Structures are given as structure tokens and as C-alpha cells.
Amino acid sequence: MKPHMPVAGKTIALVAGVMLAASCAPNGTNTDPEFTKQQVMIPMRDGIRLNTEIFVPDDASEPLPILFTRTPYGLRHDDEGLHTSLTSSYAALVEDGYIFVFQDIRGRYESEGEFVMLRPPRSSDDPQAIDEGTDTYDTIEWVLANVDGHNGKVGILGISYGGWLTVMGMIEPHPAVAAVSPQASPADMYIGDDFLHNGALRLAAAFGYAALMETDKTNRPYDFDQYDVYEWYLDLGPLANANERYLHGAIPTWNAFMENPTYTEYWRRLAVPPYLDGARVPTLNVAGWWDAEDFYGPMKIYDVLEQSDTAGVNFLVVGPWRHGGWARSDGSTLGPVQFGSNTSEYYRQEIEAPFFAHYLKGQGSWQLEEATTFETGGNRWTTNADWPPEARVTERPLYMHGGGALSFEAPRQQGEAYDEYESDPAKPVPYMPRPIPGFWQGGQALWKVTDQRFVHHRPDVLSWETEPLTEDVVVAGRIVANLFASTTGTDADWVVKLIDVFPEDYPDDPEMAGYQLMIADDVLRAKFRNGFEQPEAVPAGEVVAYAIDLNSRHHRFRAGHKIMVQVQSTWFPLIDRNPQTFVSIPTATEADYQAATQRIHRTAAHPSHILLPAAGP
């Protein structure tokens, strides 16, 4: 039997060891206790109890705000029982002084209830319904009533799924919530986040993550029984084989992917933007330029909030990071790429900590402008009155020409002119050098900064590049690829990559000589070129115009570097194989997968190009 205590008219169960003293300081050394740790099962409005850990500083001289983080990934601790965030990513916040609350969400790890992947917000027609927002609200209500030493203000923050949980807590926020920071939160899983991009299934992430989260209450990575999942997914064959051979219908989210290949009500309910009607509390949105999972999300959430931010409390920070990288390292490098300063430390100490101190403690002055972005290539932080900085940029088309040339001069050629390649679903282009590890097995997190020379001269990848630049070219804002393309098939994937090619003679960092660094990229499934609800077959052999959104970037292409554009039609197993015939891919058969000839046209009538938002010096 567990001890019980009546609280606010309800009975709650306390985990054994309530009010444990965490006998270590924030720096991890065994000194005088810094925190008193309370572990409780907090009841929600429907009676389900959620495992929650509360860390109260022992030496507080004044009432402190509460910082609240929720997660589906379990509460991680050091050897002394202290939550690992308190000695790593939250160290600057610990120094400022807060009460920290961490919680397993419903149905995960030590919490009760049923887990629902990205549980949609409840309907306003059912006030008794629960969602992640009500669980956030109920937890805050309990903590305010049962934890001493707080000042009545609460901040919420989290990364990735935790960022999405933060957004859920913003929709109908508890009155005590005074600041939030959703970081790398998905916004629309069909359009541009973890599971699909523009109608193309992100196979490795979708399969791996669904199996990870829905096989058990804890994280259980799928056992691929071989290290190189490129080979495993290729041997899988058509998508229908995933359930037939391996999952057997036991993974609800994978089933939903297979049942909803178009933008149905399922995806609309998961999308965040319709639930946002302005920044109700000060909001610090955080993203990383090389986030391989959720870059679209934080940028979209910022943009939607900004449309009705009359109070001026919606902020954006984008740095040179991988997914969640601002919390994991000093941020001085990403793979082989150097940034000249500790960008993550700067963010944690000079942006995140002052943001919460200002809005939760009334300390300091929050003086940052609307958007703080790190200019990669130039390796400097910049502040902007808005993002994208439309008033300060000029759109400059960068055109494809014959012989693999790329220039700002429009093509004048009449008639037909194109570059072509054969795309074979049986021999897909890998998205990173093989062997490719499975999801959650590590190694794949840095694929966005992989040297693209590993595919540069493949016959099924087209490349165009400028001459060495005579002056810097700075892009700041949204990049769009405008392709005029044809295919012998009736569907196709168009993958476009914008690349910074380093000089062959590069004494500043010889290991980067000739490096092809991907700056922006994305994919469009051609049958969704006119909308995601109703797919349309591609007319075989006809030239069709495609606008492919590569999202926004802030990058300086240095004088002496080259700008490159690559186009391909497979990107495996990041993206599932397109049969290149007009079929519903979840029910496609092996016979549906056919090779096709792809052409990128480059004439005066069909000027394929990348539209760059060129900024000043």
C-alpha cells in the first residue's frame, strides 16, 4: 500500500520516498543539498494520476516562479536522483532560481492512463473531455495549491514532443502561466514536420518513431536485426508489407499513416495552427537551421502567433543547431562545421534565461528584437524587427543552365533544353552515406550537414553550380525552388537541395576544402502539386511547373564559394519510394514501382530556378 494524503478535497497517492532530499548541488558534486525533491502522482480531472517530480531549492530567499516541463520520454536522473536537465540544459535557469516540475505525460512511463500520439485538443462542445492542455492546467493547479515557496507565476518549456506539449498548454493557459517557450515543436505533421513533407512519407522517422512510442509505455527502439536500414527498408518492398510482415496492425499511428495518405480530417485535427489565435502569454519560439525533424513547426507557430500579436510578446530564435542542439552542447560546431562561438551557451545564458527572468521574476529588461537569428556562413548573431525580414531583402532568381551551370542571368534559349536522369525506385538515392543506422540508434542526427559529394556524380542526381562568387551573397528569408519538370511516369518526387560549395583551396579549415554543405532542402510529391486533399496524376511527358518551399534560412555564401543546386527523385529511406505511377502508395504492389525518366527544363519559356531572398551586407 502507498501512503495517501488528502489534498484539496481529493485523495492522491504519493510515490514512496516523498520529500526526498537530493543530496547534490546543481554542478553534480556531493555537497550540501540544493534541492528537496518531491515525487507525487497528481490526479487529473478524470481521476488518472500523472507521475510528477518537483525540485524546490533549499536556499531560496524569496518566493520563486515555477518552470514546468512535460515529456513522453521518461524522467531522467543522475546518480544522485537529480533530474539531468538541472545540471545541463537548465543550468543557467538553476542559477537564477526556480522551482522545477517535470512530468511523465498520460500513459507513458510511470503515469497512468492511455497514451495517444499527439492527442488532438479537445472539442469545445465537450467541457468534460481531457487533452494535454487540461493535464497541464490540472497539474499547475495542484502544484500552486500544494507546493510552498512559489510566487504564483509559471513558465512552460520543452523541446520536440515537449515543445508540442508546451503549445498544448498555451491554447487554454492556466491563469498563472506567464511565459512559455515551445522549442522545435511540430506544427503540421503532413506538411513539414516529422512524419510527412508535402505529402511524401518520411519513412524512417514514421516507422521508427511509431514503433518506438507505441510498442511499450517506455521507449523501445525497433529491432531492425541489421545495422544498415537502407537495405532493410529496400527489402521491405511495398509499404503494405510493414503490417503484413512486422507490425501486424498493432501500432495505431502507423495504421493511421496507411489509412490517411492524403490530407484528411485525421491530419487536420493534429495540425497546430487552427488552434492558435495569438500569443496569449509571452512566447519564445526556438528552432535550429539544421533540425532534421521539426524545423517547419517552430517557424510556422511563430508565424501564426505573429499575425495577431498586438502586445509584441511573440519572439523567435533560430541558431545553427540540429534538433534540440541548443540544449545538448556548447554549439560551437555541428559535425565538421565551425561557428566561431559557443552558440548554444549564448542562447541559454543570454536569451532563454533573461526571457524567463523578465517575465516570471520581473528582473532585467527583455531588450531583444522580434527575431534573433544566427547568420551561418557569416557566423554572427543578428536581430531583426520581423522574420522573414521582407523589407530588407530582394528576390533574386538563380537559374539552371546547360553544362551544369547556375547563374543569376535568365536563360534565353528557345525550343527545348533540359537535363535528365533515370529515377529507379529499385535503386534509390540514399539520404546519407551508408551504412544508415535505424531511428533512435544514433548517427543519423547530423545527416543534414553531411558532405553532399557522396551523391554529386550519381547518374540519378542533377547538379548545377555557379562560378566562384566574386562577392558575398546573403540569403535571409524564404527560399522557393521553381522547377519546370516532366516525367515519363504519372507521379514523381522532386527533391531539391541548396548547397554551399567551399573552395578547394581552404587554408582556414583544410578538412572543409571542397565541402558541399547543404543549406536548405525539401521534397514535393508531384501528385499533390495542386493541394494535399485531392491527388492528381501527372500528365506523362508534359512540362509542369512546381513550386517547392525550401523554408527560410539566414546564410552567407562567401566570396570564393560556389552555390550549388541538386535535384533528385529518391531520398531513401528518409522518404518512402514513390512508385512513379499514380496509385495510393499504402496499397501499391511491387508491379506499380517503375523506373521513369525525369527532365528539368531550362529555357526562356521554362526557366527552372531557385528564388533567393537576397539581403544586404
C-alpha angles and dihedrals in degrees: 000000000000121000115259132208128190110237126179092338094311134097118234132182118232121212112242109270099041115178093021114177111233100220098206136080124237090266090061097248122131101250135123110328114271099184139034108217121213119187115194142164102231116204119231124211091269094050098257112134124221125207108242134177121202123194116196118187111240097212101049112145095191139023110289134211121246123243112201127197125178124193143177091206102075132259108283123207142186123236091278095053096256116138106256093230089067091064097039129022095013096045094111090049091049089054090054092050127248141156105247124212123188125182141187106226123236113300097007129110110320097356124100128233136052122310115225116186108244091346105216118241113269122262116260087227091070112053090177094059122107132220137156089282093057091046089053091048094047093049092051090048091053095046093050090052098043110032120076127216102040127129096221096257126113133194124194125204140160144147129243107334085008088054090052089049087053089054090050088054089052097057095073100006125197109251090246093061106107103164137014136188117196106189124194090345118170115239105180120011093196100047105042120335137082104316109036138006117207092334096315115118114237091221103187094047096040096049096037097045096044090051091044094054103035104041093073143354087261131054108283113175114215113257104234091180090221131062100226104067091184087077093041094054092043090053089049090072118189117019092248088071091068092074095031095054108023122005099037093201093297097119109076097196094050088050089053091052090053093045095047111045090150130054098280133162088276091066094039091057091051095049113103104206098075090059095053119087101167139312103300091181132019106290129198109196115197130195140163124226092224098039104144093193114035117014097120091054104061092040091051094046091051091049095049093047091047093059091073102022098128092155094058096234100124113101136178132205122183121178138174094274145128120231106315091348093140088070099042109053144008089271096229093126142015110204104310095339115107124208102186096235142044096270097175093050089049091053095048095045104032104031115018098040095046090046093058093037090055099046100033102033104023090237127141126351122282098226104162118119125240097283132021113195133175112229104220115210088028089053097214139118116243133189123218134190089222141358126264089030092222095168091059101046137074122205110241119186115218108203134209116234138179121287092035093291124152123192146150089247114099118237116258099188117125128207118022127343125154147141117233143189138177115249112204118186088204090062105036124182110253116235092221134014114287139282091063115195122222125259112290091012093102129236097082097075094088099046092115091067094045114129103259092212086095088078101022098108100031109130090233095055122074121207133190124179139181126237112264106295116253092204137016118281114204121195119196118172140012120355120204128189112213108197129182101201141163133194136191087223130071096241135026144172118235113203115187126188128187110207138191108217112204120217117268088232103056111153092170089071114359092191088065094053108133091357116163104215116190111227102174134005145161146151136237123198102221098221088064095053091114099038142324099245099063117033117210127203115246112242103244114241096007124120109245128186116233128187110201116190110220091183123235129309140176109212139145116217100205125225107267092033124101130227115228134189122199126192126191138152103223129051105173137232090346086072123029117248114270109222087217088226123098102260138122099267098212088062098034119129128218090260091060092065107090137164117249138189113240124200130193109201123215113181136117088266094043106030106175109202149149115246108220124195096223116201133194125268 
